[in-house]
Amino acid sequence: MNRMKNKVIVFSLLLAAPLPALPEGQLNIALTNDDGWQAHGIQAVHRALTEAGHQATMAAPSDQQSGSSAAMDSDSIEVRRVAETQYSVTACKDDACDARAGAEPITAALVAVDLARRSGDDSWPDLLVSGINEGTNIGVATQLSGTVGATVASLSHVMNSAVPSIAISTDEPAHCEDNESCVIAHYDDVANFIVRLVEVLNERRAASESLLPAGIGLNINYPSASPRGVRVVRQESKMDIGGSVMVFEVGCEKCPGLEIGEIAAATNLSFSPDSAAEPGGEISSFNEGYVTIVPIRIDYTASDYQALSDWFDGMHWESQ
């Protein structure tokens, strides 16, 4: 079977009707997010994974922590059991803990990984799922995302242990408006996709191997309507806002004229149009109705680092 045909079969499996729960092959899965433990998305995926027969252990911030990127708590934390196999994580300052101060997503993810290990046979979990996030994480928004930040951190062997990780995000359908049942139904669809993906990964892996190649995570964005298919794409260096490619600025026009101690109002996130997205790329594929999957690594090293090394070699370094 050639590689392209094999890929089509896998993607067809992902978009097929929900698979029945496996009598065998139960996986130990850690679950976190940046929207808080009670968010519809994480509750939907916890429910779907549990109903599929997997052991799903959730530890998530006690409240909303979106846009946290790679932030991590350095002070003490407090973990509260809020339901069966569900925990909320609070950040404390000077030993004062307030449930309205949720822990950073990376912190919560590491707690989830540890609790999944302790609730199993003392081996590290098979997978961490971060999400389902309320709102997509596409293009450069990926670097700002606490959902993706938790995923990347969990890939590192220096943070508890390297665990295969998936970030999953979606936009709530516009037609749902304020209909909570409609929103929950959409998250259930996305959660069922994750269950199918996990089961396909589990079926395809060789004995004793991990669900994903070492050091690789997945950043997945699921459209707000029934998907046309699945595409594996490269992350774009642009930003998509509601289907439009945009750039944003943060600035303070009046600040240069301030006297010491004076204050001026500044502009936070002013958006303007950018050049078009790459045809067939991450943003275009998502806006065309495809589930997009971007394989990610924890390594930020530029792919052309050797050429840049030669460039630095040409510099004159002053002795200090």
FIROZA-927510 format. One line per field, with one value per residue: residue number from 1; chain; residue in one letter; x, z, y of N, C-alpha, C in turn. Coordinates in steps of 0.001 Angstrom, whole numbers, plus 500000, padded with zeros to 6 digits. Layout:
N
pos (NUM  ...)
unit (A  ...)
code (a  ...)
n_px (X  ...)
n_pz (Z  ...)
n_py (Y  ...)
ca_px (X  ...)
ca_pz (Z  ...)
ca_py (Y  ...)
c_px (X  ...)
c_pz (Z  ...)
c_py (Y  ...)
***
This chain:
320
pos (1  2  3  4  5  6  7  8  9  10  11  12  13  14  15  16  17  18  19  20  21  22  23  24  25  26  27  28  29  30  31  32  33  34  35  36  37  38  39  40  41  42  43  44  45  46  47  48  49  50  51  52  53  54  55  56  57  58  59  60  61  62  63  64  65  66  67  68  69  70  71  72  73  74  75  76  77  78  79  80  81  82  83  84  85  86  87  88  89  90  91  92  93  94  95  96  97  98  99  100  101  102  103  104  105  106  107  108  109  110  111  112  113  114  115  116  117  118  119  120  121  122  123  124  125  126  127  128  129  130  131  132  133  134  135  136  137  138  139  140  141  142  143  144  145  146  147  148  149  150  151  152  153  154  155  156  157  158  159  160  161  162  163  164  165  166  167  168  169  170  171  172  173  174  175  176  177  178  179  180  181  182  183  184  185  186  187  188  189  190  191  192  193  194  195  196  197  198  199  200  201  202  203  204  205  206  207  208  209  210  211  212  213  214  215  216  217  218  219  220  221  222  223  224  225  226  227  228  229  230  231  232  233  234  235  236  237  238  239  240  241  242  243  244  245  246  247  248  249  250  251  252  253  254  255  256  257  258  259  260  261  262  263  264  265  266  267  268  269  270  271  272  273  274  275  276  277  278  279  280  281  282  283  284  285  286  287  288  289  290  291  292  293  294  295  296  297  298  299  300  301  302  303  304  305  306  307  308  309  310  311  312  313  314  315  316  317  318  319  320)
unit (A  A  A  A  A  A  A  A  A  A  A  A  A  A  A  A  A  A  A  A  A  A  A  A  A  A  A  A  A  A  A  A  A  A  A  A  A  A  A  A  A  A  A  A  A  A  A  A  A  A  A  A  A  A  A  A  A  A  A  A  A  A  A  A  A  A  A  A  A  A  A  A  A  A  A  A  A  A  A  A  A  A  A  A  A  A  A  A  A  A  A  A  A  A  A  A  A  A  A  A  A  A  A  A  A  A  A  A  A  A  A  A  A  A  A  A  A  A  A  A  A  A  A  A  A  A  A  A  A  A  A  A  A  A  A  A  A  A  A  A  A  A  A  A  A  A  A  A  A  A  A  A  A  A  A  A  A  A  A  A  A  A  A  A  A  A  A  A  A  A  A  A  A  A  A  A  A  A  A  A  A  A  A  A  A  A  A  A  A  A  A  A  A  A  A  A  A  A  A  A  A  A  A  A  A  A  A  A  A  A  A  A  A  A  A  A  A  A  A  A  A  A  A  A  A  A  A  A  A  A  A  A  A  A  A  A  A  A  A  A  A  A  A  A  A  A  A  A  A  A  A  A  A  A  A  A  A  A  A  A  A  A  A  A  A  A  A  A  A  A  A  A  A  A  A  A  A  A  A  A  A  A  A  A  A  A  A  A  A  A  A  A  A  A  A  A  A  A  A  A  A  A  A  A  A  A  A  A  A  A  A  A  A  A  A  A  A  A  A  A)
code (m  n  r  m  k  n  k  v  i  v  f  s  l  l  l  a  a  p  l  p  a  l  p  e  g  q  l  n  i  a  l  t  n  d  d  g  w  q  a  h  g  i  q  a  v  h  r  a  l  t  e  a  g  h  q  a  t  m  a  a  p  s  d  q  q  s  g  s  s  a  a  m  d  s  d  s  i  e  v  r  r  v  a  e  t  q  y  s  v  t  a  c  k  d  d  a  c  d  a  r  a  g  a  e  p  i  t  a  a  l  v  a  v  d  l  a  r  r  s  g  d  d  s  w  p  d  l  l  v  s  g  i  n  e  g  t  n  i  g  v  a  t  q  l  s  g  t  v  g  a  t  v  a  s  l  s  h  v  m  n  s  a  v  p  s  i  a  i  s  t  d  e  p  a  h  c  e  d  n  e  s  c  v  i  a  h  y  d  d  v  a  n  f  i  v  r  l  v  e  v  l  n  e  r  r  a  a  s  e  s  l  l  p  a  g  i  g  l  n  i  n  y  p  s  a  s  p  r  g  v  r  v  v  r  q  e  s  k  m  d  i  g  g  s  v  m  v  f  e  v  g  c  e  k  c  p  g  l  e  i  g  e  i  a  a  a  t  n  l  s  f  s  p  d  s  a  a  e  p  g  g  e  i  s  s  f  n  e  g  y  v  t  i  v  p  i  r  i  d  y  t  a  s  d  y  q  a  l  s  d  w  f  d  g  m  h  w  e  s  q)
n_px (500853  500660  502071  500398  497843  497554  497470  495029  493233  493579  492666  490022  489063  489136  487091  484861  481814  481320  483535  482995  483437  486573  487068  489478  492804  492799  493723  495892  495250  496149  494636  494102  493641  493338  491168  489915  488717  485981  485023  483146  484445  486632  485235  483651  485535  486696  484499  483965  486340  486338  483930  484650  486205  488721  491178  490854  492360  491844  493375  493101  493258  491806  490327  489733  492487  493453  495656  498109  500448  503729  503866  504530  503836  505666  505435  503748  501181  497723  495709  492536  490111  487471  485588  484879  487908  488694  490311  490956  493315  494978  496765  498997  500034  502526  501681  498967  495935  493613  490733  489978  492237  493580  495929  498762  498451  500571  501535  499213  499001  501263  500628  498404  499622  501205  499228  497853  499800  500042  497520  497448  499478  501779  503295  504199  501660  499973  499357  498870  496140  495283  492812  489336  489938  488361  488069  490171  493618  495700  498293  500428  499132  499395  501758  500996  499223  497900  496868  498340  500856  500868  500875  503340  505165  504703  505930  508539  511295  512404  510448  508642  508098  508709  505848  503667  501710  498712  497185  493991  491656  488832  486360  483349  480217  478673  475926  474934  474751  473524  472754  473168  472972  473383  476047  477352  476791  478354  480956  480919  481027  483617  485077  484511  485889  488521  488593  488418  490763  492718  492266  492880  495606  496500  495946  497688  500265  503349  504054  504919  505776  505422  502428  502868  505616  508803  509193  507376  504452  500953  499210  495973  493262  489823  487109  484154  481948  480696  483483  485330  487360  490640  493739  497254  499430  501755  502604  501613  503138  501390  498360  495065  491942  488770  488414  489750  492939  495189  497170  498521  498892  500469  500629  501702  500887  501027  502937  505774  505813  505311  505682  507745  506092  503600  500643  499392  496811  497033  497142  495835  496244  495489  493979  494712  494407  496283  498588  497460  496723  498705  497988  496338  497587  497896  496011  494308  493394  491990  489986  488646  487277  488539  489838  492773  496051  498965  502103  504250  507254  509282  511669  513057  514938  516194  515740  517697  520036  522766  523666  523247  525069  527464  527119  527282  529910  531243  531224  532687  533877  533987  536325  535600)
n_pz (500000  499040  500340  500228  499780  502105  503957  503277  504030  506822  507505  506654  508523  510781  510347  510242  511437  515043  516773  518428  521979  523022  524083  524992  525329  526794  527484  529408  530071  530419  531118  530353  530290  529254  529825  532175  534569  534521  532012  528959  526843  527880  529617  527836  526366  528396  529196  526808  526387  528699  528397  526190  527262  528204  530671  532015  533406  534764  535292  535730  535336  537985  537160  534306  532114  529651  526885  528111  527199  527548  530278  533734  537049  539877  542570  545416  544888  544864  544944  544189  544530  542391  541169  540128  539122  538411  538813  540153  539810  541677  541875  544318  546357  548420  550200  550280  549039  546413  544814  542608  541330  539082  538351  536092  532718  531967  534460  535459  533561  534090  536631  535968  534461  536451  538276  536655  536375  539045  539485  537931  536998  538068  535934  533378  531765  528691  527026  526775  526612  525670  526052  525090  523472  523772  521059  518241  517657  515648  513258  514182  516560  517906  519421  521514  522969  525825  525797  523794  524848  527186  526005  524605  526747  528039  526393  527084  528535  530848  532404  534600  532888  529502  527566  525052  523307  522670  521418  521207  519550  518916  517237  518561  517057  515041  514662  516971  518868  521865  522713  524823  524750  522063  521764  523480  522116  519837  520950  521820  519358  518528  520580  520110  517740  518715  520279  518254  516859  518810  519094  516516  516399  518429  517352  515220  516175  516916  519037  522358  521601  521620  521325  519546  517477  519118  520938  519442  519147  518613  517154  516872  515031  514891  512735  512971  511796  510250  509304  506178  505718  506645  507099  507174  507997  507752  510326  509938  509580  510199  511258  511980  512210  512853  510272  508666  507570  509625  511087  514212  516487  519343  521152  522232  521610  522840  524783  524492  525125  527815  531152  533999  536017  534939  533200  530358  528127  526348  523256  522931  521156  518295  515265  511829  508239  506729  504322  502032  503119  502768  499940  500379  502770  506414  507458  505244  504725  507087  507027  504816  505783  506786  509168  510753  511247  512882  513246  516027  517755  520739  520386  519504  517664  514746  511444  509611  511058  510810  508615  509665  511701  510284  509421  511826  512397  510793  512071  514010  517132  520003  522612  526045)
n_py (498802  502150  505233  507522  506430  504960  507062  508270  506262  506206  508807  508587  506787  508413  510232  508720  507067  507070  504888  501721  501183  499904  496584  495724  497089  499446  502759  504864  508050  511411  514553  517964  521597  525107  526581  526105  523694  523190  523798  523429  522080  520485  518883  517464  515946  514447  512937  511498  510011  508442  506995  505529  503621  504199  505173  508181  510907  513964  517102  520414  524035  526011  528137  530325  530479  531305  532106  531868  530803  529696  529948  529217  528138  529234  529320  527818  525316  524263  521418  520306  517783  517484  515939  512531  511245  513813  516931  520176  522833  525186  528252  529439  532169  533222  531270  531751  530724  530877  529947  531354  532000  530400  527779  527911  526620  524830  524006  522733  520696  519128  518265  516716  514688  513499  512619  510824  508896  507998  506972  504790  502046  503001  503726  506074  508085  507102  509163  512721  514852  518066  520333  520279  523250  526437  528186  528653  527678  528714  529291  532025  532404  530104  530135  531745  530348  528753  526207  524865  525362  523785  521297  521224  521437  519023  517245  517225  515585  516494  517526  516096  513560  512607  512723  511605  514005  515873  518738  520168  522171  524338  526379  527673  526908  529416  529422  528386  530365  531488  529032  526567  523756  523221  524065  522250  519873  520232  520215  517592  516255  516963  515791  513083  512780  512979  510654  508713  509284  508676  505939  505018  505711  504041  501514  501455  501614  499975  497146  498000  500507  504139  506207  508280  509414  509798  512774  514230  516162  516968  519628  520319  521593  521930  522419  524593  523543  520494  518622  518715  517001  515803  517378  517239  519706  522498  524802  528156  531410  533484  535205  534245  535713  535170  534104  535882  537034  538583  541271  542393  545116  546530  549434  552752  555768  558288  558017  558734  561484  561725  562933  562089  559822  560377  559161  557435  556400  553353  551451  548296  545401  546139  545532  544858  544293  541603  540167  537611  534215  531212  529234  526137  525815  525948  527911  528436  525841  525244  527253  526397  524309  522042  519676  520524  519320  519880  518717  519062  520137  520305  521531  524572  525250  526800  525542  526068  526400  525816  527278  529811  529686  529885  532480  533931  533329  535068  537449  540114  539722  541550  541554  541101)
ca_px (500000  501525  501947  499242  496638  497514  497054  493612  492507  493619  491793  488653  488716  488939  485850  483771  480940  482080  483869  482572  484497  487406  487076  490867  493572  492534  494878  495957  495332  496082  493801  494202  493270  493618  489888  489369  488268  484543  484683  482420  485337  487380  484259  483223  486572  486810  483352  484104  487438  485915  482915  485333  486911  490057  491313  491125  492565  491893  493794  493032  493206  490535  489560  490210  493899  493780  496724  499219  501632  504613  503981  504485  503822  506887  505086  503028  499899  496753  494933  491250  489349  486169  484691  485603  489069  488811  490950  491251  494630  495002  498070  499045  501085  502861  500841  497558  495366  492297  490277  489827  493564  493936  497328  499060  498172  501703  501515  498093  499314  502221  499867  497590  500520  501594  498069  497583  500790  499740  496251  497634  500418  502983  504001  503740  500494  500188  499044  498236  495274  495075  491649  489126  490004  487343  488768  491242  495021  496235  499333  501236  498375  499853  502774  500358  498196  498165  496524  499500  501979  500807  501241  504779  505886  504550  506827  509906  511646  512852  509262  508064  508613  508192  504580  503047  500736  497844  496361  492811  490947  487744  485463  481952  479430  477964  474481  474521  474516  473548  472132  474186  472863  474009  477492  477804  476733  479531  482124  480831  481527  485074  485583  484440  487017  489722  488530  488750  492188  493479  492130  493652  497019  496774  495924  498781  501586  503924  504092  505858  506096  504486  501382  503437  507085  509429  509394  506392  503090  500047  498316  494829  492154  488621  486206  482904  480942  481166  484698  485422  488427  491749  494992  498466  499978  502788  502124  501923  503615  500368  497317  493710  490935  487439  488449  490544  494347  495386  498322  498078  499893  500287  501450  501321  501229  501294  503923  507048  505709  504951  506601  507901  504923  502351  500059  498636  496130  497722  496312  496149  495735  494819  494098  494614  494553  497604  498563  496671  497339  499256  496993  496562  498303  497135  494870  493384  492779  491003  488864  487913  486480  489304  490580  494202  496962  500339  503062  505088  508346  509688  512908  512824  516095  515903  516190  518915  520957  524151  523957  523320  526336  528473  526891  527840  531362  531783  531143  533861  533446  534853  536637  534991)
ca_pz (500000  499006  501503  500098  499965  503535  504649  503030  504844  508211  507645  506527  509818  511755  510090  510173  512604  516257  516967  519734  522989  522901  525296  525423  524846  527565  527610  530553  529414  531239  530438  530920  529357  529829  530031  533479  534621  534312  530651  528178  526002  528610  530153  526725  526004  529536  529112  525637  526613  529734  527816  525240  528013  528612  531989  531774  534646  534452  536223  534932  536179  538680  536397  532966  532012  528227  526472  529057  526456  528265  531683  534714  538425  540637  543984  545757  544237  545645  544068  544798  543786  542156  540689  539899  538223  537988  539823  539790  540308  542035  542167  545611  546508  549837  550882  550228  547873  546052  543665  541451  540730  538557  538003  534665  532038  532042  535809  535536  532720  534795  537700  535333  534111  537688  538830  535789  536741  540371  539464  537118  537538  538357  534702  532855  530904  527261  526251  527374  525728  526177  525375  523837  523746  523208  520143  517509  517863  514301  512915  515292  517809  518566  520436  522626  523534  526973  525394  523099  525780  528038  525169  524343  527994  528376  525534  527597  529523  532095  533162  534988  531922  528167  527303  523785  523670  521621  521701  520346  519680  517965  517433  518760  515862  515138  514712  518335  519629  523312  522963  525482  524274  520743  521985  524054  521050  518992  521669  521799  518045  518541  521514  519419  516804  519490  520629  517065  516588  519794  518797  515292  516780  519227  516469  514246  516783  517163  520453  523253  521119  522065  520364  518567  517461  520261  520830  518551  519589  517540  517375  516015  515033  514332  512316  513714  511085  509912  508515  504835  505731  507559  506426  507951  507406  508497  510963  509189  510365  510082  512269  511461  513136  512289  508847  507973  507953  510248  511925  515330  517075  520685  521159  523069  520820  523685  525824  524429  525684  529231  532215  534984  536871  534198  532619  529116  527639  525230  522412  523098  520082  517186  514143  510455  507295  506310  503022  502033  503624  501766  499416  500831  504039  507641  507584  504131  504911  508159  506578  503819  506489  507109  510419  510483  512212  512761  514144  516681  518617  521783  519930  518752  516823  513334  510596  508900  512083  510381  507780  510573  512413  509404  509413  513065  512346  510083  512913  514834  518534  520872  523899  527194)
ca_py (500000  503319  506107  508399  505626  504654  508275  508459  505288  506671  509972  508114  506213  509483  510943  507753  507053  506742  503482  501197  501122  498705  495755  495664  498233  500656  503637  505766  509353  512620  515553  519307  522666  526428  527248  525753  522306  523061  524217  522418  521297  519455  517934  516607  514969  513532  512030  510630  509069  507500  506110  504653  502594  504624  505788  509596  511653  515383  518149  521632  525240  526225  529120  530624  530860  531356  533004  531764  530364  528778  530352  528130  528645  528969  529257  526596  525088  523500  520548  519918  516791  518096  514886  511289  511400  515210  517771  521563  523236  526609  528838  530114  533175  533361  530278  532130  530048  531362  529164  532232  532152  529091  527529  527997  525350  523900  523426  521801  519534  518276  517608  515681  513585  512825  511923  509674  507865  507467  506248  503596  501058  503772  504060  507355  507879  506885  510359  513895  515640  519423  520880  520975  524672  527318  529084  527977  528048  528561  530264  532527  532294  528884  530465  532447  529473  527898  524845  524309  525429  522598  520159  521258  521142  517604  516466  517329  514565  517131  517928  514805  512595  512900  512050  512027  515031  516408  519915  520181  523445  524535  527520  527295  527256  530695  529207  528010  531588  531252  527728  525752  522375  523212  524159  520979  518875  520429  519705  516134  515831  517099  514771  511795  512768  512667  509236  507939  509497  507908  504523  504745  505741  502854  500360  501505  501586  498653  496768  498690  501846  505166  506529  509204  509359  510472  514217  514837  516389  517382  520761  520025  522544  521308  523503  524725  522762  519151  518791  518134  516012  516062  517684  517479  520932  523207  526022  529368  532556  534520  535079  534218  536223  535026  533822  536901  537049  539893  541575  543212  546001  547059  550642  553896  556956  559464  557724  559465  562824  561696  563291  561024  559640  560547  557952  557615  555200  552723  550591  546876  544545  546807  544603  545361  543171  541137  539505  536372  532990  530308  528279  524770  525816  525739  528814  528191  524523  525329  528068  525605  523319  520840  519527  520666  518707  520360  518054  520063  519691  521242  522153  525804  525534  527062  524439  526487  526891  525692  528455  530948  529561  530475  533934  534457  533205  536228  538654  540441  539740  542336  540902  541790)
c_px (500881  501170  500704  497950  496453  497009  495560  492779  492459  492658  490326  488176  488392  487595  484649  482887  481739  482313  483349  483748  485262  487346  488471  491576  493254  493814  494753  496243  495199  495368  493926  493650  493728  492332  489287  488695  486784  484108  484041  483372  486041  486418  483797  484270  486820  485703  483529  485206  487048  484905  483520  486178  488306  490037  491751  491198  492766  492450  493912  492953  491828  489707  490269  491659  494352  494902  497947  500519  502441  504787  503829  504559  505114  506627  504305  501705  499015  495888  493688  490584  487920  485135  485526  486644  489190  489344  491106  492548  494649  496420  498001  500187  501303  501935  499373  496971  493937  491873  490065  491162  494034  495417  497509  498815  499328  501737  500415  498366  500258  501569  499031  498429  500901  500427  497697  498549  500408  498432  496328  498571  501781  503851  503404  502596  500878  500075  498580  497393  495027  493929  490401  489070  488863  488041  489958  492620  495776  497284  500083  500458  498795  500840  502173  499459  498664  497845  497714  500723  502030  501240  502748  505571  505831  505414  508243  510185  512096  511669  508445  508623  508006  506951  504061  501856  499983  497125  495194  491995  489849  487053  484064  481139  478636  476457  474001  474124  474601  472894  473182  474162  473533  475524  478037  477801  477936  480788  482111  481338  483049  485697  485553  485540  488308  489741  488924  490232  493046  493424  492881  495150  497396  496816  497161  500169  502052  503956  505216  506266  505053  503495  501881  504954  507667  509609  508389  505050  502253  499244  497180  493782  490988  487635  484887  481746  481515  482359  484624  486452  489487  492998  496114  499200  501092  502179  502548  502367  502687  499330  495958  492750  489580  487425  489212  491975  494701  496771  497801  499241  499478  501179  500913  501786  501658  502425  505232  506996  505374  506071  506694  506681  503597  501924  499316  497965  496874  496733  496764  495460  494855  495053  493956  494893  496012  497466  497890  497459  497818  498180  497333  497291  497369  495875  493843  492661  491702  489778  488053  487133  487199  489769  492053  495007  498367  501216  504022  506170  508599  510916  512602  513940  515690  516494  517466  519988  522415  524561  524078  524599  527467  528347  527479  529359  532007  531755  532454  533383  534466  535102  536085  536016)
c_pz (500000  500126  501427  500327  501436  504326  504484  503883  506297  508409  507500  507839  510829  511585  509991  511403  513831  516399  518318  520695  522862  524187  525864  524903  525556  527713  528860  530012  530444  530424  531146  529913  529923  530092  531408  533446  534280  532895  529868  527407  526735  529221  529058  526407  527156  529477  527966  525835  527642  529177  526805  525941  528449  530032  531776  533109  534309  535617  535391  535857  536808  538037  535073  532950  530544  527952  527356  528416  527300  529731  532605  536116  539148  542130  544237  544998  545145  544668  544811  543925  543646  541650  540517  538806  537662  539139  539279  540478  540482  542312  543482  545604  547987  550695  550976  548928  547659  544780  542427  540760  540254  538256  536500  534007  532078  533401  535927  534724  533435  535986  537117  534988  535352  538273  537991  536100  538063  540394  538618  537788  537803  537109  534141  531873  529433  526474  527173  526295  526391  525384  525802  524136  523080  522365  519514  517900  516572  514046  514143  516609  518596  519680  521660  523452  524752  526679  524739  524008  526691  527276  524950  525595  528320  527506  526089  528670  530840  532926  533451  534098  530578  527885  525947  524075  522452  522163  520723  520627  518629  518250  517685  517549  516057  515283  516104  519158  521126  523693  523516  524992  522910  520876  522508  522991  520122  519676  521728  520465  518004  519439  520871  518375  517534  519878  519430  516732  517531  519466  517529  515603  517547  518359  515578  514864  516987  518668  521169  522752  521618  520959  519256  518566  518606  519979  519960  519259  518403  517992  516370  516168  514248  513968  513078  513032  510779  508965  507152  504776  506731  506734  507455  507270  508282  509116  510143  510124  510164  511169  511610  512541  512446  510795  508031  508490  508402  510857  513092  515888  518495  520782  522068  522381  521686  524685  525700  525042  527165  530122  533194  535902  536164  533540  531340  528744  526414  524456  522583  522001  519097  515932  512803  509502  506963  504916  503144  502581  502463  501274  499847  502148  505228  507691  506486  504314  505982  507705  505478  504465  506838  508566  510061  511615  511916  513730  514715  517520  519700  521367  519071  517754  515372  512468  509836  509863  511653  509503  508647  511405  511593  509373  510669  513069  511657  510883  513664  516269  519366  522170  525028  528296)
c_py (501237  504282  506983  507641  505280  505848  508494  507509  505737  507827  509581  507506  507302  510161  510008  507872  506620  505241  502994  501154  499804  497885  495614  496911  499528  501461  504495  507155  510470  513695  516897  520311  524004  527211  526984  524390  522151  523426  523069  521501  520172  518433  516966  515552  513990  512486  511029  509593  508011  506497  505145  503592  502960  505184  507231  510325  513113  516195  519416  522840  525425  527322  529393  531116  530926  532365  532949  531312  529372  529160  529151  528720  528273  528900  527967  526511  524240  522699  520082  518856  517302  517084  513627  511487  512815  516059  519191  521977  524756  527049  529605  531134  533417  532496  530670  531583  530513  530643  530019  532505  530787  528975  527687  526632  524355  523220  522384  520540  518580  517572  516474  514458  512792  512032  510704  508535  507198  506661  504987  502617  501685  503983  505348  507133  507704  508181  511470  514557  516984  520050  520116  522477  525421  528381  528392  528502  527754  529633  530730  532558  531064  529192  531142  531534  528691  526443  524170  524319  524218  521361  520094  520893  519663  516709  516390  516279  515178  517624  516682  513714  512933  512057  512517  512933  515551  517637  519917  521447  523532  525861  527001  527739  528543  530484  528795  529223  531297  529921  526779  524312  522222  523227  522832  519886  519000  519897  518174  515579  515875  516035  513391  511667  512396  511196  508381  508071  508658  506420  504129  504737  504473  501597  500290  501403  500148  498399  497493  500076  502838  505490  507440  509047  510194  511958  514938  514973  516822  518595  520641  521128  521958  522405  523487  524011  521384  519248  518118  517019  516423  516344  517861  518623  521487  524461  527232  530490  533746  534286  535163  534691  536137  534812  534836  536872  538461  540019  542412  544016  546354  548288  551715  555169  558128  559250  558500  560861  562860  562226  562118  560981  559821  559232  558307  556295  554667  551859  549152  546078  545307  545973  545321  544206  542878  540525  538144  535198  532130  529347  526851  524668  525682  526594  528568  526862  524575  526114  527389  524465  522036  520857  519651  520048  519205  519575  519094  519386  520721  522043  523384  526105  525737  525950  524779  526998  526806  526863  529695  530893  530163  531990  534574  534379  534389  537502  538867  540586  540517  541569  541760  541969)
***
